[in-house]
Amino acid sequence: MMKKLKVAIIGCGGIANGKHLPSLQKVEQVELVAFCDSEVEKAQVAADAYGMSGAKVYEDYKELLQDATIDVVHVCTPNISHAEISIAALKAGKHVMCEKPMAKTSEEAKRMIEAAEETGKKLTIGYNNRFRQDSQHLRKVSERGDLGEVYFAKAHAIRRRAVPTWGVFLDEEKQGGGPLIDIGTHALDLTLWMMDNYKPKSVMGSTFHKLGKQKDAANAWGAWDPKKFTVEDSAFGFITMENGATIVLESSWALNSLEVDEAKCSLSGTKGGADMKDGLRINGEEFGKLYTTNVELNNSGVAFYDGEAESDADLEARLWIESLLNDTEQTVKPKEALVVTQILEAIYESARTGKAVYFD
């Protein structure tokens, strides 16, 4: 008989309904048994749509964690509560997937890792862009050494005008920041993962709150309220690693720019380079000539084939559950996610002080 894991969702808003629940529902070894939200009506709606028969609904996550039959918890709440809920779930004997970013602060992220190590439970962070086809392919290219030593990279997370105006996205207290911690975190995670370099030395950062002050501004999701826009509208970082490698991180929800890319990276190494800006492109030099290769993705090569490749969210959910069932290493390791949070925090600190932040 196939072993199944009982999974609970804490936080039944957009990211739970848009990503976690549809993907978990496709994994045969998963039973969605519990749903929790401070607005209990949202939990009920999610339970009705995705829960198995008899799924329970909670308003208080602490009550949910008392259920000893639950194996796994997905934390899909605002950033401010990521650490609190994840730590409580780990200590209650549950494996935890926490949505990105890992936590609002690096100290909170460290406590999450400590809780996972103390309890022996697995912890991962929802950096789903690692599971895209282009990301998976570029990771293999990088691991094989095709690019050589990657010493310069760019992490791209630029929107022209796409400020999320719902939920708590504009609330600095609950989120810890704006586009940098929301989408910049994805681009930085991808870049560090491709470089396999998690030893930062110093960070310089700038943040801007320029367009967020404007009234009735053009925006993909309707005009924002300037009074509620308490986070930056764009942020930029210059990161130097211990081995001298340099990363430029760019992020915005609103920027007067036509160079728009989100959750992508560009890499420059001693043997070759790569970027995700126009599909996946690998570049290099061979036999005294320069070359550029456009990698074909999601192409079966079979006429009339209409099968679909597994989505990044579906692959993320499946591999996570398989890592629990087989007791293997998860794709996104918490110590890697911690470094992302440390760098983001350093960019904010540098922007506040006007000085570089140095790591021990």
VENCORQUI-V195417 format. One line per field, one symbol per residue. phi: phi as a letter, one per 20 degrees, with the letter a starting at -180 (. if undefined). Layout:
# VENCORQUI-V195417
phi = ???
This chain:
# VENCORQUI-V195417
phi = .ffcdeddddodeffffecffffffeegedcedbccbfegffffffffecffgngeccddfffgffffefeccdecdggfdgfgfffffffendfcddfffgbfcffffffffgffffemeecccfefffefffffffffffffnfemeedbbcddbddfbbefddldgeeffednrdffeedgffffggffffflcccfdbbdbccccdffeeelffagdnfeegfeeddfdbbbccddegengccddcbaebbfbeedbclcbccccfdacbbdfcmdcdcacblmceccdeeedlcfmdfmfdfdfffffffgfffffffffdldfffdegfffffgfffgffffffffemcfddef
